[in-house]
Amino acid sequence: MQAPVSPSPNPLQARALEILSTALDAIITIDAQQRIVLFNEAAVQMFRLSAQEALGQPLDRLIPTPHRAAHHAHVGRYARGEGPSHPMSSVRALKGLRSDGHEFPIEASVSRSGRGDNMLMTVLVRDVTAVRDSERKRLEQAAREAANLAKTEFLARMSHELRTPLNAVLGMAQLLQAGLHDRLSEPEQHQFELLQAGGQQLRTLIDHVLDLSRLEAGELVIESREIELCELIDSALVTNASLAQTQQVQLQSSYAVERPFIVHADPARLYQVVSHLVSNGIKLHRSGGVVRVEVKRERDCACISVIDDGAGLTAEQQALLFEPFNRLGRERSDIDGAGIGMALAHHLVTLMGGRLVVESSPGQGTALHVHLPVAQAQRQPSGTVLYIEDNAVNALLVVEVLRQWPEVRVVVAVDGASGLEQAHQLQPDVLLLDMQLPDMNGLQVLKRLKQEPATRKLKVVALSANAVGTDVDATLRAGAVAYWTKPIDFAPFLEKMRTMLLTGCGENS
C-alpha cells in the first residue's frame, strides 16, 4: 500500500529543509499526520535507517513500542497548539529505536511552522548515549571514592583505637616477664613468649592496615634519598634471623656489587619492604629450606631478589599476589598474616619509583625482584672561590662548609681593596661578595670589577644579611649573577655552589 502523499513544502520551507538536512544533529521533519518528510544524513547514521526507508513512514517507527502511544499523543497535542507557546518546545528525554531494534537515549525538541494540512513540525534529535555513560561513570566513580574514603577513615580510626590497648598489653607482659623471670617455669616462660609473639603479630597487622589506608587516601609520604643498599639489607636479615632459626630455615645473602652501593629510596619504607619479603619467604617455607637475598646491578637499576626453594605459586596465585587481604588459599593454614603485606610492599616500591616482580612455579620456589633506581655518582666540584668578607666568623663558616670538596680552594679577602687585588690575581671561578665592607660597600666593589676587562666576566654572588628588594635589584643590575641572603642555610648553599662551580648557573634566594 502506497503511503499518502504529503503536501509539498513552499519554496521557503524547501530551502529551510535543505539547510537543516546538512546539520550535525539528527533532523526529522514531519507533516500534520506525523509522517516523515525529511530525514537528514545525521538521522540516517543515528537510526541506521536510509532516507528512502524513512520517508512517508510514521514518526513512531523511531520510538520503542512501549512508548509510542504516549509519544504520539504528545506530538498531537503540540500540533493542535496545546503545547508550549514558544516556537521551539523544551528538550525532552526519550528513547530512540534503531532499525536493528537497539534502544538508545535521546534528547529531542520540536518546532512548528504553517497551519492546518500545510503545517510541518521539525524535530532535532541528539544521541546522548556518551553523555549518559559519562555521567554514569562519574557517579560510579564518586560512589567508589566515597566508599574508599569511608573505609580509609574507619581503618585509620580502628587502627588508632586498637594500638592504645595493645601497647598496654605488650608493655605489661614485658614487665611481668622481667619481674617474674627467675620464678617462671619453662612452660610458663614459653607462654609469655607466645603472648609477646601474638602481640607483635597484631601490632604488625595494625601497622600494615594503617599504612594501606594512608596509601589509598594518598596520605602516605615517601621521602627518597641516597642510601647504602647492602647495609640496609644486612640489617633486615639480622632482624629476621630469629624467625629463620625458629622455622629452621637458612638465610643466605649474595651481593654482586661493590660497596657502597647507593640507591634512591625511602630508607624506612625500603627496610619495611625487604624485611617483609624475607619474613614472608621464611614463613611460607618448609623446614630445612633456604631463603636467599641477592643484589645485582642491571643498567641504571638495582635488583634485590628474595629467592626461596619452597612450594612456589600457581599462575592464578601470582595474579592475586598483590591483592589486599587475599591469602591465596592459606586462610586455614597455621601461617600467620592477613594478606596485607605483599599489597603494601607492591605499593611502596611503586611509590619509590621502582617495580616489584614475581617469578614462581609450583614446586620450584619463588623469586621476588625489587627494581630500584641507582643513584648516579655526583661530579665533585673543583676550582677557586674568593670570599670578600670582613667578619671572621662568617668567613670561617664558608671555608669549613666547602672543605668537604677537596678540589675547591677558598681564599678570603677582608676588605674591598684586597678583594679587588685578589680577584685580578686569582681569577676565581666564583666570587662571594659581602655587601658591607669596612672600606667600601659591595656595590662599589662590584662596579669596579665590571669596569676592569680582567675581572668583568667573573661570576659574582652577593652574600648579605640585607634582603631589601631595592638593594637586591640594584645588585643584580650592577652585574651580580645571584643574591644570596644570610644567615647561610648550608644544604641549599652547597647545592647552589655546586651548580655555580660545575655549570656556572645559579639562582637567587
N, C-alpha and C positions, 0 to 999 in steps of 0.2 A: 504494500500500500504506500502510495507516494505521500510524502509529508506535505501539508498545506503550504502554499507559497505565501511568505510574509510580505508585507508592503515594502516596496523599495525605498531606501532612505533618500531624502532630498540631497542636493549637492553638498550642502554644508555638513550634513550628517555623514555623507560619504567621505568627505575629507577628514573629518574627525576620526572616523573609524580607521582610515588609512594610517593616521598618525599613531593612534592607540595600538595598532597591530604590531608596531615595532618596539613597544615598551618592554622593560625587563620583567615586570610583574605580569602574571597571567591576567589577560583582559578578555572578558567574555561579555558580549552584548546580546541581550535577549529582547524579544518583542513582547507585546501585551499578553500573549498566550504563554510566555516563559519558554519560547523556543529559541535556540541558539542561532544567531545570525552573524556573529563574528567570533572567531576563535583564533587568537594570535599565536605566534610561534612559541612564546613562553608557556602558553596554556597547553600547546601540543606536548612540550617537554615535561611539563608538570604532571599532566594527567595520562601520559603515554597513549594519547588518542590523536589520530590525524584530524585535520580540519574537515576533510571530506566526511569522516565518520561522525563528527560532532555537529556540523551544520544541520539545522532542521530538527535536531533532537531536543527533548525537554531538558531544561537545566538540572532537573532532579537526577538525571543519569549520573551526574558527578558527585552525588551525595549518597552516603551509605543508606541502605534500605530502612533501618530503624528510625532515621532522622528525616526521611523525605517528606512525610506528611506535614510535620511541623515547619520545615523549611519552606515548602510550597505555600503554606498558609501565610507565613511571614512575608514572603515576596509579594503575594497577592494583596495583602493589606497595604504594603508600601506602594504598589501600583495604583491603588484606589485613593491614594492621598491620605491614608490613615497612619502613615509612618511619620518620621521626624519632618519638621517643616524646612530644615536646612537642605539645600540641593544634594548634599552628599551625606548619607547616613553614617552613623558611628560604626567603628570597626567591630565586627563580631567574630568570636572564636568558634570555629566549626570543625567538622571532619570532612576531608575530601576523599574521593574514591577513584583510584586509578583503574585503567582498563583491565589490569591483571587482578583486580579485587583487593589490592593493598589499600588500607586506610591510612591517612596521614593527617596531622594537624594543619589547619589553615586559618588565616585571618582574612576576612572579606568585608568590603564596603561597597555600597551600591549608590548610583546616581540616576535621576530620571531626566528625560528630555522628550518634548512633544506631549500630545494628549490623545486619548481615545485609541483607535486602532493604529495610529501613527506613533504611539508612544514607544520609546526604546529605553531600556534600563541597562546600564553598563556596570559590570561587577569587576572590581580589582581584587585579585586573589594573590595572597603571598603564602608560600610554603614556609612554615615556622618550625619544621622538624629540628633543624640545627639549633634554633633559639631555645626550644623546649628541652632538647638534650643538654644544652649548655647549662640551662637553669637547673635541670635535674641533677647534673653532675655537681653544680655549685652547692646545691642543698645537701647532697650526699656528702660532699667534702666538709661542709660546715658541721654536719652531724658527726662525722668521724673525728674532726678536730675537737668538738665539744666532748665527745666520749673519751678521747685520749687525754684531754685536759682534766676531766673529772677523775679518770683513772690515775693520772700522774699525781694530782693533788691528794687523792686517797692514799696512794702508796707512800708518798712523802710523809704524810701525817702519821700513817701507821708505823712507818719505819722509825720515826722520832719517838712515838709513844712506846714502841717495843724496846728501843735501845736503853731507855732510862731504867726500867726494872731489870733488864738483862745485865747492865753494869753492876747493879746491886747484887744480883745472884752470883756473878763471877767473882766480884770483889770479896764477898763474904765467904765464898767457897775457898778462895786462896788464903784468907785469914784463918779460917778454921783448919785448913790443912797444915798451915805453918805452925799454928799453936798446938795441934794435936799430933804432930809428925811422929814423935817418939812413942806415942801411945797407940798408934794405929796398927792394926794387924795388916798382913799383906792383902787379904781380900778387901779390907776397908780402904787401904791406900789405892787399890785398883778402882774401887767405886768412886773415889774422889777424882781420879784421873778420867774416868768415863764422864763424870759430871762436867769437868772442865772442857773435855773434848766436845761434848754436846753443846755447851755454851759457846765455844769458839766457832763451831759449825753454824750455830744460829746467828752469831754476830756477822759471820761472812755472808750468810744469806741476806741479812738485813742490809749490809753494805751494798751488795750486788743489786738488790731491789731498788735502793735509793739511787744508785748510780744510773740504773736503767731508766728510772722515772725522770731523772735530770736530763739524760740523753734525749728522751722523747720530747721533753719540754724545751730543748735547746739551751739548757742552763749549765751544762757540764763544760767547764773551761779547760782547754788544753794549752799548756804553756811549754811549747817545744823549745829546746835549746841544745847546744852541743854537749853530748855525754859520751863517756867511755863505755862501750857496749860490753866488752868481755868482763869488766869488773862488775857491772850490774848483773850479768848472768851468773857469775860466781856467787854473788850474794843470794840470788834466787835459789840456786842449788843447795847452798848451806841451809836456807830456810826449810827446804823440803827433805833434807837428809833424814830427819827423824821419822817422817812419814814413810820414806822409802825403806828404812830399816824395819819398821813395823810390818810393812807389806811384803818384806823380803824381796824387794826389787832393787836392782843395782842401777845407780846413777852414773852416767859417763858424760864427758864433755870433750869436744874436739874443735879447736879454733884454728881455722886455716887462714888466719890473718895476722898481720904484725901489730903488736900492741904499741901505743894506744890506738884503738880502732874507734874513730869518732863518728857518731851518727846524730841526726836531728830527731829528737823525740822528747816527750814529757817524761822525765825520769821516774816519777811516781807511777804514772799510768803504764809505762812500758814494763816496769818491775811487776806491776799487778798482772799484766798480760802473760809475761814469761812464767811467773810463779804459778798462775792458774793452769797454763798448758802443761807444765811439768807435773803439778799435783794431779791433774786430770789423767795424765798418762799413767801415773803410779796407781791411782785408784781403780782404773779400768783394766789393770794388768794382772796377769797370772803370777803367782808366787814363783820366784826364781828367774823372772824375766829381766829385761834391760830397758831403761829409758835413756836415750842418748840425746844430748843437745849439741848441735853443730853450728858453727858460724863461718860463713864464707862471703866473699865479695863477688857480686855479679854486676859488672859495669859500674853504674853510679848508685847501686843499691847494696845494702847489707841484707843477707838472708840468714835468718835464725830458724833453724829446723829442730823441732822436738819430735823425735822418732821413737816409736816403741815396736816391739815384736809380739804385740798382743793379738786379740781376736779379730781386729780390723772392722771395717764398716762396709755395709752394702751400699749400692748406688742410691737407694731410697733413703738410707740413714744419712749419707753425705749431703743429700739435697736439703735435709731438715736440720743439719748440724747447728746452724746459726740462728735457728728459730727459738725465740724466748719460751721458756717453760716446757720445752719438748725434750724429754729424757730418752728419746729414741728406743722406746720399748723396755727401759730398765726401771720402770716405776715400781715393780715388785721385787727388785733385787735389793741386796743389803748394801749397795753402793750409795753413799750419801750424796746429796745435791738436789737442786730443784730445776736444773736445766737453764740457768740464767747465765752462768759463767762464760760459756762459749759465745753466746749472743753479745754479751758485754765486751768480750775480748775483740770480737769482729768489729764492733762499733768503734772502740778505742783506737784500734790500729788504723781504721779508715780516717778517723779524725786527725791522726798524726801524719797523714799523707802516705800511708802505706797500704799493703794488701795482706790479708790472711787467707791462705790457700790450703786445702786439704787434699791429700793423696792417700788412698786406702783401698784395700781389697780384703774380703773375708778370709780370715786365716793367715793373712800376710802382714798384719800390723798396720799402723797408721803413722803418717808423717804430716805434721802441721808446719807450714812455712810462713814466717812473718817477713815481709819485704819492707824495708825502711830506707829512706834517702840517706846517703852517706854525706857527711859534712865535707865540703871542699876545703882543702887547705888554703888558708888566707896568706896572701903575699905579705911579707913583712916590710913595713915602710923603711926607707933609708933617706939620708940627706941631712941638711943643716937647718936648724931652727934658731933664729936670732930673736931673743925676747928683750925688748926695751922696757925695763921696769925698775923703778927706784925702790919698791917695797921688797925687802929681802925675803920675807916670808912667802909672798906671792910668787917670787922668782923660784924659791926652793921647791914649792909645790909643783910647779910646772916641770922643773928639772927632774924631780923624783917620779912623777907620773909618766914621763916619757922615757924613763930609764929602762922600762921593760922592752924597748926596741933597741937592741944593741947597735944597729946600724944608723941610728938617729943621733946626731950631735947637737947639743943645746948650748948656746952661748948667750950670756946675759950681759946687757949694757945698762948702766944705772942712770943714765940721763940721755937727753936728746942728742947732744953733741957727739958723745961717744957712740951712740947708736947709729948716727949717720956715717961716722967713720967706719964702724964695723960692717955696715951694710955695703959700703964701697969695697971693702977688702974681701969679705966672705962670700958675697953674692948668695945669700941664704935661699933655700927652697921655700921657706915660709918665714915671714917676719911678723911676730906678735908684738903689737904696739899698745902700751898703756896710754890712755888719753890725758893723764895728769902727771906731768914730769916736772922736776924742780927747775929746769932752765927754760923750757918751752912746753907748749901744750901739744897734744897728739896731732891736731890738725896742721900745726906749723911743721912738724916733722914730716907728715905725710905729703905736704905741698913741696917741701924741699926734696923729698925722694922722687916725686914725679917730675920735678924740674930738671933733674940730672939724667942724662942719657944712660949712664951706667946703672942707675937704680930705678929707672922709670917703669920697667916691666916686672919688678919684684912683686910677689904676692903678699900683700899686707893685710893682716887681720887685726882689726881694732879689738882690744880686750879691755873693758871698762866696767866700773860699777854704775855708771850713768846710763840709764836706759830711756832717756827722754827722746821722744820721736824726732824732734827737730835736730838734735845732735847726731842721731843715727843717720838721718837723711843727709846731713851736711858731710859726715864722714864718708859715706858711700859715694856721694857726688865728687868728693875730693880724690877718689881712686881706690879706696879700700875694697877688697873683694868680699868681705864679710864683717859683721859687727857682732861680737860675742860678749855677753854680759857676765859679770862676777856677781856672787861667788861662783867658782867653777864647779860644775857637776861633772865628775871625772868620766863617767861612762859615755855620755854624748860628746864630751870634749875629745876623748880618744877617737871616737868614730869619725868626727869631723876632721881631726888632724890626720887620721889615716887617709881619708879621702883627699885632703889637701896635698899630702906628700905623694900619693900614688897617682892621682889624676889631675890635680890642680883645681878641683871643683870644691866649692864649699857652700854653706847656707847660713843665713842669719839666724840669730836666736835672741 
